[in-house]
């Protein structure tokens, strides 16, 4: 895993890592919401939209976890699967789980991401490892608006 992704996962300030304008890979671009760089990378190699990183996460899951709606939209437009589970040994989360998590984003961003994913075919009942669903996350966060959206879209 890159130093940049590691720092992002830890919630650290990454400005010093970006100071030299590094050539971001698809995972870093998705996690940072750098849509133009993401577009370049996907035009070079379209299969990058569905690639798994060495940590087991895909670009769509990273864009959703870190709260980047436009990056998520671009990845979906380029064929990313809204129901693909991460292959991380500890976390088997899908994009909807990542979008509904409270870390790194406010309630409005969580809602927009989940709405986008559901509009693009995300299964509202997809279980991540341990049987946890996006509805469970919404309830755990006390996010009534997101809970209502998920229920309207068939979550149970």
Rosetta blueprint (number, residue, H / E / L):
1 X L
2 X L
3 X H
4 X H
5 X H
6 X H
7 X H
8 X H
9 X H
10 X L
11 X L
12 X L
13 X L
14 X L
15 X H
16 X H
17 X H
18 X H
19 X L
20 X L
21 X L
22 X L
23 X L
24 X L
25 X L
26 X H
27 X H
28 X H
29 X H
30 X H
31 X H
32 X H
33 X L
34 X L
35 X H
36 X H
37 X H
38 X H
39 X H
40 X H
41 X H
42 X H
43 X H
44 X H
45 X L
46 X H
47 X H
48 X H
49 X H
50 X H
51 X L
52 X E
53 X L
54 X L
55 X L
56 X L
57 X L
58 X E
59 X H
60 X H
61 X H
62 X H
63 X H
64 X H
65 X H
66 X L
67 X L
68 X L
69 X H
70 X H
71 X H
72 X H
73 X H
74 X H
75 X H
76 X H
77 X H
78 X L
79 X L
80 X L
81 X L
82 X L
83 X L
84 X L
85 X L
86 X L
87 X L
88 X L
89 X L
90 X L
91 X L
92 X L
93 X L
94 X L
95 X H
96 X H
97 X H
98 X H
99 X H
100 X H
101 X L
102 X L
103 X L
104 X L
105 X L
106 X L
107 X H
108 X H
109 X H
110 X H
111 X H
112 X H
113 X H
114 X H
115 X H
116 X H
117 X H
118 X H
119 X H
120 X L
121 X L
122 X L
123 X L
124 X L
125 X L
126 X L
127 X L
128 X L
129 X H
130 X H
131 X H
132 X L
133 X L
134 X H
135 X H
136 X H
137 X H
138 X H
139 X H
140 X H
141 X L
142 X L
143 X L
144 X H
145 X H
146 X H
147 X H
148 X H
149 X H
150 X H
151 X H
152 X H
153 X L
154 X L
155 X L
156 X L
